[in-house]
Amino acid sequence: MTARPACEDANGLGLIARGPDRSKLIGQVSDLLRRWSQERPEQPVVTGYPAATPDDRLAAGAHVNRRVTRLTIGW
């Protein structure tokens, strides 16, 4: 996944993803960024884990599952 400016004269953020689940991944990350933008009491913490990590070993927060990693995003 790559972040890019939405357009040159805007402050927005555009996302680019590759792979078979790219639409789902962009939707999840967009939702998390929207929630963080509205609720952000502090800076987000992003933690990466190997894909086989069991749910009970993940940090609290939103989870994004990828082929080789699991990301936990909390704030």
HTML snippet that shows the backbone in 3Dmol.js (N, CA, C, O; Angstrom):
<script src="https://3Dmol.org/build/3Dmol-min.js"></script>
<div id="view" style="width:600px;height:400px;position:relative"></div>
<script>
const pdb = `
ATOM      1  N   MET A   1       0.843  -1.158   0.000  1.00  0.00           N
ATOM      2  CA  MET A   1       0.000   0.000   0.000  1.00  0.00           C
ATOM      3  C   MET A   1       0.894   1.229   0.000  1.00  0.00           C
ATOM      4  O   MET A   1       1.947   1.253   0.638  1.00  0.00           O
ATOM      5  N   THR A   2       0.460   2.236  -0.719  1.00  0.00           N
ATOM      6  CA  THR A   2       1.198   3.487  -0.821  1.00  0.00           C
ATOM      7  C   THR A   2       0.243   4.646  -0.583  1.00  0.00           C
ATOM      8  O   THR A   2      -0.891   4.633  -1.061  1.00  0.00           O
ATOM      9  N   ALA A   3       0.702   5.638   0.149  1.00  0.00           N
ATOM     10  CA  ALA A   3      -0.076   6.860   0.335  1.00  0.00           C
ATOM     11  C   ALA A   3       0.460   7.902  -0.634  1.00  0.00           C
ATOM     12  O   ALA A   3       1.661   7.958  -0.899  1.00  0.00           O
ATOM     13  N   ARG A   4      -0.429   8.716  -1.153  1.00  0.00           N
ATOM     14  CA  ARG A   4      -0.043   9.793  -2.057  1.00  0.00           C
ATOM     15  C   ARG A   4      -1.000  10.957  -1.840  1.00  0.00           C
ATOM     16  O   ARG A   4      -2.089  10.757  -1.302  1.00  0.00           O
ATOM     17  N   PRO A   5      -0.626  12.165  -2.244  1.00  0.00           N
ATOM     18  CA  PRO A   5      -1.572  13.277  -2.145  1.00  0.00           C
ATOM     19  C   PRO A   5      -2.799  12.983  -3.007  1.00  0.00           C
ATOM     20  O   PRO A   5      -2.676  12.426  -4.098  1.00  0.00           O
ATOM     21  N   ALA A   6      -3.979  13.357  -2.518  1.00  0.00           N
ATOM     22  CA  ALA A   6      -5.202  13.130  -3.276  1.00  0.00           C
ATOM     23  C   ALA A   6      -5.168  13.925  -4.579  1.00  0.00           C
ATOM     24  O   ALA A   6      -5.568  13.420  -5.628  1.00  0.00           O
ATOM     25  N   CYS A   7      -4.694  15.158  -4.514  1.00  0.00           N
ATOM     26  CA  CYS A   7      -4.442  15.982  -5.690  1.00  0.00           C
ATOM     27  C   CYS A   7      -3.505  17.105  -5.264  1.00  0.00           C
ATOM     28  O   CYS A   7      -3.337  17.350  -4.070  1.00  0.00           O
ATOM     29  N   GLU A   8      -2.911  17.771  -6.200  1.00  0.00           N
ATOM     30  CA  GLU A   8      -1.860  18.723  -5.871  1.00  0.00           C
ATOM     31  C   GLU A   8      -2.327  19.922  -5.063  1.00  0.00           C
ATOM     32  O   GLU A   8      -1.541  20.468  -4.290  1.00  0.00           O
ATOM     33  N   ASP A   9      -3.577  20.354  -5.210  1.00  0.00           N
ATOM     34  CA  ASP A   9      -4.036  21.545  -4.505  1.00  0.00           C
ATOM     35  C   ASP A   9      -4.936  21.225  -3.307  1.00  0.00           C
ATOM     36  O   ASP A   9      -5.684  22.085  -2.843  1.00  0.00           O
ATOM     37  N   ALA A  10      -4.861  19.983  -2.807  1.00  0.00           N
ATOM     38  CA  ALA A  10      -5.682  19.571  -1.658  1.00  0.00           C
ATOM     39  C   ALA A  10      -4.791  19.009  -0.563  1.00  0.00           C
ATOM     40  O   ALA A  10      -3.656  18.604  -0.813  1.00  0.00           O
ATOM     41  N   ASN A  11      -5.318  18.992   0.645  1.00  0.00           N
ATOM     42  CA  ASN A  11      -4.599  18.420   1.775  1.00  0.00           C
ATOM     43  C   ASN A  11      -4.956  16.960   2.002  1.00  0.00           C
ATOM     44  O   ASN A  11      -4.480  16.359   2.965  1.00  0.00           O
ATOM     45  N   GLY A  12      -5.774  16.379   1.150  1.00  0.00           N
ATOM     46  CA  GLY A  12      -6.239  15.013   1.327  1.00  0.00           C
ATOM     47  C   GLY A  12      -5.167  13.979   1.050  1.00  0.00           C
ATOM     48  O   GLY A  12      -4.062  14.298   0.610  1.00  0.00           O
ATOM     49  N   LEU A  13      -5.519  12.742   1.317  1.00  0.00           N
ATOM     50  CA  LEU A  13      -4.607  11.620   1.156  1.00  0.00           C
ATOM     51  C   LEU A  13      -5.250  10.613   0.218  1.00  0.00           C
ATOM     52  O   LEU A  13      -6.424  10.275   0.371  1.00  0.00           O
ATOM     53  N   GLY A  14      -4.490  10.139  -0.744  1.00  0.00           N
ATOM     54  CA  GLY A  14      -4.946   9.080  -1.624  1.00  0.00           C
ATOM     55  C   GLY A  14      -4.203   7.803  -1.287  1.00  0.00           C
ATOM     56  O   GLY A  14      -3.059   7.853  -0.834  1.00  0.00           O
ATOM     57  N   LEU A  15      -4.829   6.672  -1.498  1.00  0.00           N
ATOM     58  CA  LEU A  15      -4.204   5.373  -1.211  1.00  0.00           C
ATOM     59  C   LEU A  15      -4.131   4.551  -2.485  1.00  0.00           C
ATOM     60  O   LEU A  15      -5.054   4.566  -3.300  1.00  0.00           O
ATOM     61  N   ILE A  16      -3.039   3.840  -2.650  1.00  0.00           N
ATOM     62  CA  ILE A  16      -2.861   2.927  -3.770  1.00  0.00           C
ATOM     63  C   ILE A  16      -2.496   1.574  -3.174  1.00  0.00           C
ATOM     64  O   ILE A  16      -1.608   1.487  -2.326  1.00  0.00           O
ATOM     65  N   ALA A  17      -3.174   0.523  -3.612  1.00  0.00           N
ATOM     66  CA  ALA A  17      -2.859  -0.825  -3.139  1.00  0.00           C
ATOM     67  C   ALA A  17      -2.807  -1.757  -4.336  1.00  0.00           C
ATOM     68  O   ALA A  17      -3.427  -1.492  -5.366  1.00  0.00           O
ATOM     69  N   ARG A  18      -2.081  -2.826  -4.203  1.00  0.00           N
ATOM     70  CA  ARG A  18      -1.958  -3.838  -5.249  1.00  0.00           C
ATOM     71  C   ARG A  18      -2.396  -5.190  -4.677  1.00  0.00           C
ATOM     72  O   ARG A  18      -2.406  -5.385  -3.462  1.00  0.00           O
ATOM     73  N   GLY A  19      -2.748  -6.095  -5.543  1.00  0.00           N
ATOM     74  CA  GLY A  19      -3.090  -7.439  -5.108  1.00  0.00           C
ATOM     75  C   GLY A  19      -4.577  -7.711  -5.205  1.00  0.00           C
ATOM     76  O   GLY A  19      -5.364  -6.799  -5.461  1.00  0.00           O
ATOM     77  N   PRO A  20      -4.967  -8.960  -5.002  1.00  0.00           N
ATOM     78  CA  PRO A  20      -6.362  -9.367  -5.194  1.00  0.00           C
ATOM     79  C   PRO A  20      -7.337  -8.754  -4.189  1.00  0.00           C
ATOM     80  O   PRO A  20      -8.516  -8.608  -4.509  1.00  0.00           O
ATOM     81  N   ASP A  21      -6.891  -8.392  -2.993  1.00  0.00           N
ATOM     82  CA  ASP A  21      -7.784  -7.820  -1.982  1.00  0.00           C
ATOM     83  C   ASP A  21      -7.576  -6.321  -1.807  1.00  0.00           C
ATOM     84  O   ASP A  21      -7.867  -5.768  -0.747  1.00  0.00           O
ATOM     85  N   ARG A  22      -7.070  -5.665  -2.852  1.00  0.00           N
ATOM     86  CA  ARG A  22      -6.714  -4.253  -2.725  1.00  0.00           C
ATOM     87  C   ARG A  22      -7.915  -3.373  -2.358  1.00  0.00           C
ATOM     88  O   ARG A  22      -7.767  -2.449  -1.558  1.00  0.00           O
ATOM     89  N   SER A  23      -9.078  -3.633  -2.912  1.00  0.00           N
ATOM     90  CA  SER A  23     -10.253  -2.810  -2.598  1.00  0.00           C
ATOM     91  C   SER A  23     -10.632  -2.952  -1.132  1.00  0.00           C
ATOM     92  O   SER A  23     -10.948  -1.966  -0.466  1.00  0.00           O
ATOM     93  N   LYS A  24     -10.599  -4.183  -0.632  1.00  0.00           N
ATOM     94  CA  LYS A  24     -10.925  -4.430   0.777  1.00  0.00           C
ATOM     95  C   LYS A  24      -9.908  -3.736   1.690  1.00  0.00           C
ATOM     96  O   LYS A  24     -10.287  -3.107   2.678  1.00  0.00           O
ATOM     97  N   LEU A  25      -8.615  -3.852   1.357  1.00  0.00           N
ATOM     98  CA  LEU A  25      -7.572  -3.234   2.170  1.00  0.00           C
ATOM     99  C   LEU A  25      -7.714  -1.718   2.182  1.00  0.00           C
ATOM    100  O   LEU A  25      -7.612  -1.099   3.241  1.00  0.00           O
ATOM    101  N   ILE A  26      -7.944  -1.118   1.032  1.00  0.00           N
ATOM    102  CA  ILE A  26      -8.117   0.342   0.979  1.00  0.00           C
ATOM    103  C   ILE A  26      -9.336   0.755   1.784  1.00  0.00           C
ATOM    104  O   ILE A  26      -9.298   1.767   2.485  1.00  0.00           O
ATOM    105  N   GLY A  27     -10.416  -0.008   1.697  1.00  0.00           N
ATOM    106  CA  GLY A  27     -11.609   0.303   2.486  1.00  0.00           C
ATOM    107  C   GLY A  27     -11.335   0.258   3.977  1.00  0.00           C
ATOM    108  O   GLY A  27     -11.765   1.143   4.717  1.00  0.00           O
ATOM    109  N   GLN A  28     -10.610  -0.784   4.431  1.00  0.00           N
ATOM    110  CA  GLN A  28     -10.288  -0.904   5.861  1.00  0.00           C
ATOM    111  C   GLN A  28      -9.405   0.247   6.327  1.00  0.00           C
ATOM    112  O   GLN A  28      -9.670   0.857   7.363  1.00  0.00           O
ATOM    113  N   VAL A  29      -8.361   0.544   5.567  1.00  0.00           N
ATOM    114  CA  VAL A  29      -7.436   1.604   5.967  1.00  0.00           C
ATOM    115  C   VAL A  29      -8.132   2.964   5.906  1.00  0.00           C
ATOM    116  O   VAL A  29      -7.921   3.797   6.787  1.00  0.00           O
ATOM    117  N   SER A  30      -8.948   3.202   4.894  1.00  0.00           N
ATOM    118  CA  SER A  30      -9.686   4.468   4.800  1.00  0.00           C
ATOM    119  C   SER A  30     -10.606   4.648   5.997  1.00  0.00           C
ATOM    120  O   SER A  30     -10.682   5.735   6.570  1.00  0.00           O
ATOM    121  N   ASP A  31     -11.308   3.577   6.374  1.00  0.00           N
ATOM    122  CA  ASP A  31     -12.192   3.648   7.537  1.00  0.00           C
ATOM    123  C   ASP A  31     -11.400   3.950   8.807  1.00  0.00           C
ATOM    124  O   ASP A  31     -11.817   4.777   9.618  1.00  0.00           O
ATOM    125  N   LEU A  32     -10.267   3.286   8.979  1.00  0.00           N
ATOM    126  CA  LEU A  32      -9.440   3.530  10.166  1.00  0.00           C
ATOM    127  C   LEU A  32      -8.921   4.970  10.193  1.00  0.00           C
ATOM    128  O   LEU A  32      -8.920   5.606  11.247  1.00  0.00           O
ATOM    129  N   LEU A  33      -8.484   5.484   9.048  1.00  0.00           N
ATOM    130  CA  LEU A  33      -7.993   6.857   9.000  1.00  0.00           C
ATOM    131  C   LEU A  33      -9.107   7.857   9.287  1.00  0.00           C
ATOM    132  O   LEU A  33      -8.879   8.853   9.974  1.00  0.00           O
ATOM    133  N   ARG A  34     -10.309   7.605   8.770  1.00  0.00           N
ATOM    134  CA  ARG A  34     -11.457   8.471   9.047  1.00  0.00           C
ATOM    135  C   ARG A  34     -11.783   8.472  10.549  1.00  0.00           C
ATOM    136  O   ARG A  34     -11.993   9.527  11.148  1.00  0.00           O
ATOM    137  N   ARG A  35     -11.820   7.268  11.145  1.00  0.00           N
ATOM    138  CA  ARG A  35     -12.093   7.170  12.588  1.00  0.00           C
ATOM    139  C   ARG A  35     -11.016   7.878  13.386  1.00  0.00           C
ATOM    140  O   ARG A  35     -11.327   8.617  14.321  1.00  0.00           O
ATOM    141  N   TRP A  36      -9.751   7.668  13.033  1.00  0.00           N
ATOM    142  CA  TRP A  36      -8.656   8.303  13.750  1.00  0.00           C
ATOM    143  C   TRP A  36      -8.750   9.820  13.626  1.00  0.00           C
ATOM    144  O   TRP A  36      -8.509  10.540  14.596  1.00  0.00           O
ATOM    145  N   SER A  37      -9.096  10.304  12.446  1.00  0.00           N
ATOM    146  CA  SER A  37      -9.198  11.747  12.224  1.00  0.00           C
ATOM    147  C   SER A  37     -10.266  12.367  13.120  1.00  0.00           C
ATOM    148  O   SER A  37     -10.104  13.493  13.589  1.00  0.00           O
ATOM    149  N   GLN A  38     -11.348  11.642  13.358  1.00  0.00           N
ATOM    150  CA  GLN A  38     -12.449  12.159  14.165  1.00  0.00           C
ATOM    151  C   GLN A  38     -12.243  11.949  15.661  1.00  0.00           C
ATOM    152  O   GLN A  38     -12.683  12.778  16.457  1.00  0.00           O
ATOM    153  N   GLU A  39     -11.588  10.867  16.063  1.00  0.00           N
ATOM    154  CA  GLU A  39     -11.504  10.480  17.473  1.00  0.00           C
ATOM    155  C   GLU A  39     -10.135  10.654  18.095  1.00  0.00           C
ATOM    156  O   GLU A  39      -9.998  10.452  19.302  1.00  0.00           O
ATOM    157  N   ARG A  40      -9.134  11.011  17.349  1.00  0.00           N
ATOM    158  CA  ARG A  40      -7.741  10.922  17.778  1.00  0.00           C
ATOM    159  C   ARG A  40      -7.400  11.621  19.092  1.00  0.00           C
ATOM    160  O   ARG A  40      -7.063  12.805  19.098  1.00  0.00           O
ATOM    161  N   PRO A  41      -7.487  10.906  20.178  1.00  0.00           N
ATOM    162  CA  PRO A  41      -7.064  11.473  21.456  1.00  0.00           C
ATOM    163  C   PRO A  41      -5.551  11.476  21.582  1.00  0.00           C
ATOM    164  O   PRO A  41      -5.003  12.188  22.424  1.00  0.00           O
ATOM    165  N   GLU A  42      -4.875  10.701  20.768  1.00  0.00           N
ATOM    166  CA  GLU A  42      -3.419  10.610  20.802  1.00  0.00           C
ATOM    167  C   GLU A  42      -2.938  10.072  19.466  1.00  0.00           C
ATOM    168  O   GLU A  42      -3.752   9.808  18.581  1.00  0.00           O
ATOM    169  N   GLN A  43      -1.666   9.908  19.307  1.00  0.00           N
ATOM    170  CA  GLN A  43      -1.094   9.389  18.064  1.00  0.00           C
ATOM    171  C   GLN A  43      -1.414   7.903  17.913  1.00  0.00           C
ATOM    172  O   GLN A  43      -1.468   7.174  18.904  1.00  0.00           O
ATOM    173  N   PRO A  44      -1.626   7.455  16.677  1.00  0.00           N
ATOM    174  CA  PRO A  44      -1.880   6.030  16.467  1.00  0.00           C
ATOM    175  C   PRO A  44      -0.624   5.201  16.720  1.00  0.00           C
ATOM    176  O   PRO A  44       0.501   5.677  16.574  1.00  0.00           O
ATOM    177  N   VAL A  45      -0.852   3.959  17.101  1.00  0.00           N
ATOM    178  CA  VAL A  45       0.244   3.005  17.270  1.00  0.00           C
ATOM    179  C   VAL A  45      -0.038   1.853  16.313  1.00  0.00           C
ATOM    180  O   VAL A  45      -1.072   1.192  16.410  1.00  0.00           O
ATOM    181  N   VAL A  46       0.891   1.621  15.390  1.00  0.00           N
ATOM    182  CA  VAL A  46       0.751   0.531  14.428  1.00  0.00           C
ATOM    183  C   VAL A  46       1.772  -0.540  14.786  1.00  0.00           C
ATOM    184  O   VAL A  46       2.970  -0.269  14.867  1.00  0.00           O
ATOM    185  N   THR A  47       1.279  -1.772  15.003  1.00  0.00           N
ATOM    186  CA  THR A  47       2.148  -2.886  15.367  1.00  0.00           C
ATOM    187  C   THR A  47       1.963  -3.989  14.338  1.00  0.00           C
ATOM    188  O   THR A  47       0.833  -4.342  13.999  1.00  0.00           O
ATOM    189  N   GLY A  48       3.066  -4.535  13.841  1.00  0.00           N
ATOM    190  CA  GLY A  48       3.008  -5.612  12.865  1.00  0.00           C
ATOM    191  C   GLY A  48       3.361  -6.948  13.495  1.00  0.00           C
ATOM    192  O   GLY A  48       4.234  -7.031  14.359  1.00  0.00           O
ATOM    193  N   TYR A  49       2.679  -7.983  13.056  1.00  0.00           N
ATOM    194  CA  TYR A  49       2.891  -9.347  13.544  1.00  0.00           C
ATOM    195  C   TYR A  49       2.967 -10.287  12.346  1.00  0.00           C
ATOM    196  O   TYR A  49       2.450  -9.960  11.278  1.00  0.00           O
ATOM    197  N   PRO A  50       3.603 -11.453  12.504  1.00  0.00           N
ATOM    198  CA  PRO A  50       3.537 -12.462  11.447  1.00  0.00           C
ATOM    199  C   PRO A  50       2.082 -12.888  11.219  1.00  0.00           C
ATOM    200  O   PRO A  50       1.274 -12.847  12.146  1.00  0.00           O
ATOM    201  N   ALA A  51       1.753 -13.286  10.014  1.00  0.00           N
ATOM    202  CA  ALA A  51       0.377 -13.644   9.658  1.00  0.00           C
ATOM    203  C   ALA A  51      -0.207 -14.756  10.521  1.00  0.00           C
ATOM    204  O   ALA A  51      -1.422 -14.800  10.714  1.00  0.00           O
ATOM    205  N   ALA A  52       0.620 -15.650  11.043  1.00  0.00           N
ATOM    206  CA  ALA A  52       0.128 -16.791  11.822  1.00  0.00           C
ATOM    207  C   ALA A  52      -0.106 -16.453  13.296  1.00  0.00           C
ATOM    208  O   ALA A  52      -0.472 -17.340  14.067  1.00  0.00           O
ATOM    209  N   THR A  53       0.092 -15.215  13.706  1.00  0.00           N
ATOM    210  CA  THR A  53      -0.092 -14.840  15.114  1.00  0.00           C
ATOM    211  C   THR A  53      -1.555 -15.009  15.514  1.00  0.00           C
ATOM    212  O   THR A  53      -2.432 -14.464  14.843  1.00  0.00           O
ATOM    213  N   PRO A  54      -1.843 -15.747  16.586  1.00  0.00           N
ATOM    214  CA  PRO A  54      -3.229 -15.940  17.036  1.00  0.00           C
ATOM    215  C   PRO A  54      -3.836 -14.620  17.529  1.00  0.00           C
ATOM    216  O   PRO A  54      -3.128 -13.723  17.986  1.00  0.00           O
ATOM    217  N   ASP A  55      -5.152 -14.529  17.425  1.00  0.00           N
ATOM    218  CA  ASP A  55      -5.865 -13.319  17.853  1.00  0.00           C
ATOM    219  C   ASP A  55      -5.531 -12.918  19.286  1.00  0.00           C
ATOM    220  O   ASP A  55      -5.368 -11.732  19.574  1.00  0.00           O
ATOM    221  N   ASP A  56      -5.429 -13.884  20.179  1.00  0.00           N
ATOM    222  CA  ASP A  56      -5.207 -13.550  21.594  1.00  0.00           C
ATOM    223  C   ASP A  56      -3.794 -13.009  21.863  1.00  0.00           C
ATOM    224  O   ASP A  56      -3.511 -12.576  22.980  1.00  0.00           O
ATOM    225  N   ARG A  57      -2.916 -13.026  20.872  1.00  0.00           N
ATOM    226  CA  ARG A  57      -1.552 -12.497  21.025  1.00  0.00           C
ATOM    227  C   ARG A  57      -1.404 -11.104  20.406  1.00  0.00           C
ATOM    228  O   ARG A  57      -0.332 -10.503  20.483  1.00  0.00           O
ATOM    229  N   LEU A  58      -2.481 -10.587  19.789  1.00  0.00           N
ATOM    230  CA  LEU A  58      -2.439  -9.279  19.151  1.00  0.00           C
ATOM    231  C   LEU A  58      -2.758  -8.174  20.154  1.00  0.00           C
ATOM    232  O   LEU A  58      -3.533  -8.376  21.089  1.00  0.00           O
ATOM    233  N   ALA A  59      -2.161  -7.021  19.952  1.00  0.00           N
ATOM    234  CA  ALA A  59      -2.468  -5.855  20.779  1.00  0.00           C
ATOM    235  C   ALA A  59      -3.910  -5.422  20.519  1.00  0.00           C
ATOM    236  O   ALA A  59      -4.493  -5.753  19.487  1.00  0.00           O
ATOM    237  N   ALA A  60      -4.467  -4.686  21.459  1.00  0.00           N
ATOM    238  CA  ALA A  60      -5.825  -4.156  21.291  1.00  0.00           C
ATOM    239  C   ALA A  60      -5.828  -3.139  20.157  1.00  0.00           C
ATOM    240  O   ALA A  60      -4.839  -2.441  19.935  1.00  0.00           O
ATOM    241  N   GLY A  61      -6.929  -3.062  19.456  1.00  0.00           N
ATOM    242  CA  GLY A  61      -7.069  -2.103  18.370  1.00  0.00           C
ATOM    243  C   GLY A  61      -7.731  -2.736  17.172  1.00  0.00           C
ATOM    244  O   GLY A  61      -8.223  -3.862  17.243  1.00  0.00           O
ATOM    245  N   ALA A  62      -7.744  -2.013  16.071  1.00  0.00           N
ATOM    246  CA  ALA A  62      -8.293  -2.526  14.819  1.00  0.00           C
ATOM    247  C   ALA A  62      -7.244  -3.413  14.155  1.00  0.00           C
ATOM    248  O   ALA A  62      -6.046  -3.144  14.246  1.00  0.00           O
ATOM    249  N   HIS A  63      -7.692  -4.451  13.500  1.00  0.00           N
ATOM    250  CA  HIS A  63      -6.769  -5.396  12.873  1.00  0.00           C
ATOM    251  C   HIS A  63      -6.930  -5.374  11.360  1.00  0.00           C
ATOM    252  O   HIS A  63      -8.047  -5.353  10.843  1.00  0.00           O
ATOM    253  N   VAL A  64      -5.815  -5.379  10.669  1.00  0.00           N
ATOM    254  CA  VAL A  64      -5.783  -5.487   9.218  1.00  0.00           C
ATOM    255  C   VAL A  64      -4.949  -6.718   8.904  1.00  0.00           C
ATOM    256  O   VAL A  64      -3.756  -6.769   9.206  1.00  0.00           O
ATOM    257  N   ASN A  65      -5.589  -7.710   8.294  1.00  0.00           N
ATOM    258  CA  ASN A  65      -4.908  -8.962   7.974  1.00  0.00           C
ATOM    259  C   ASN A  65      -4.417  -8.928   6.540  1.00  0.00           C
ATOM    260  O   ASN A  65      -5.173  -8.637   5.613  1.00  0.00           O
ATOM    261  N   ARG A  66      -3.135  -9.231   6.375  1.00  0.00           N
ATOM    262  CA  ARG A  66      -2.530  -9.298   5.059  1.00  0.00           C
ATOM    263  C   ARG A  66      -1.962 -10.695   4.878  1.00  0.00           C
ATOM    264  O   ARG A  66      -1.972 -11.494   5.815  1.00  0.00           O
ATOM    265  N   ARG A  67      -1.475 -10.997   3.699  1.00  0.00           N
ATOM    266  CA  ARG A  67      -1.002 -12.352   3.399  1.00  0.00           C
ATOM    267  C   ARG A  67       0.119 -12.788   4.331  1.00  0.00           C
ATOM    268  O   ARG A  67       0.094 -13.920   4.813  1.00  0.00           O
ATOM    269  N   VAL A  68       1.093 -11.941   4.602  1.00  0.00           N
ATOM    270  CA  VAL A  68       2.235 -12.336   5.427  1.00  0.00           C
ATOM    271  C   VAL A  68       2.323 -11.576   6.757  1.00  0.00           C
ATOM    272  O   VAL A  68       3.206 -11.855   7.568  1.00  0.00           O
ATOM    273  N   THR A  69       1.430 -10.636   6.983  1.00  0.00           N
ATOM    274  CA  THR A  69       1.454  -9.873   8.235  1.00  0.00           C
ATOM    275  C   THR A  69       0.042  -9.590   8.735  1.00  0.00           C
ATOM    276  O   THR A  69      -0.933  -9.641   7.984  1.00  0.00           O
ATOM    277  N   ARG A  70      -0.033  -9.293  10.018  1.00  0.00           N
ATOM    278  CA  ARG A  70      -1.253  -8.787  10.623  1.00  0.00           C
ATOM    279  C   ARG A  70      -0.876  -7.465  11.283  1.00  0.00           C
ATOM    280  O   ARG A  70       0.095  -7.400  12.037  1.00  0.00           O
ATOM    281  N   LEU A  71      -1.628  -6.430  11.006  1.00  0.00           N
ATOM    282  CA  LEU A  71      -1.352  -5.128  11.583  1.00  0.00           C
ATOM    283  C   LEU A  71      -2.408  -4.816  12.628  1.00  0.00           C
ATOM    284  O   LEU A  71      -3.590  -5.089  12.422  1.00  0.00           O
ATOM    285  N   THR A  72      -1.988  -4.249  13.740  1.00  0.00           N
ATOM    286  CA  THR A  72      -2.894  -3.758  14.762  1.00  0.00           C
ATOM    287  C   THR A  72      -2.709  -2.248  14.815  1.00  0.00           C
ATOM    288  O   THR A  72      -1.589  -1.753  14.938  1.00  0.00           O
ATOM    289  N   ILE A  73      -3.818  -1.521  14.721  1.00  0.00           N
ATOM    290  CA  ILE A  73      -3.784  -0.063  14.747  1.00  0.00           C
ATOM    291  C   ILE A  73      -4.635   0.395  15.917  1.00  0.00           C
ATOM    292  O   ILE A  73      -5.831   0.111  15.979  1.00  0.00           O
ATOM    293  N   GLY A  74      -4.018   1.096  16.830  1.00  0.00           N
ATOM    294  CA  GLY A  74      -4.736   1.589  18.001  1.00  0.00           C
ATOM    295  C   GLY A  74      -4.386   3.035  18.272  1.00  0.00           C
ATOM    296  O   GLY A  74      -3.369   3.543  17.798  1.00  0.00           O
ATOM    297  N   TRP A  75      -5.238   3.693  19.040  1.00  0.00           N
ATOM    298  CA  TRP A  75      -4.974   5.069  19.470  1.00  0.00           C
ATOM    299  C   TRP A  75      -5.708   5.369  20.730  1.00  0.00           C
ATOM    300  O   TRP A  75      -5.612   6.481  21.250  1.00  0.00           O
TER     301      TRP A  75
END
`;
const viewer = $3Dmol.createViewer("view");
viewer.addModel(pdb, "pdb");
viewer.setStyle({}, {cartoon: {color: "spectrum"}});
viewer.zoomTo();
viewer.render();
</script>
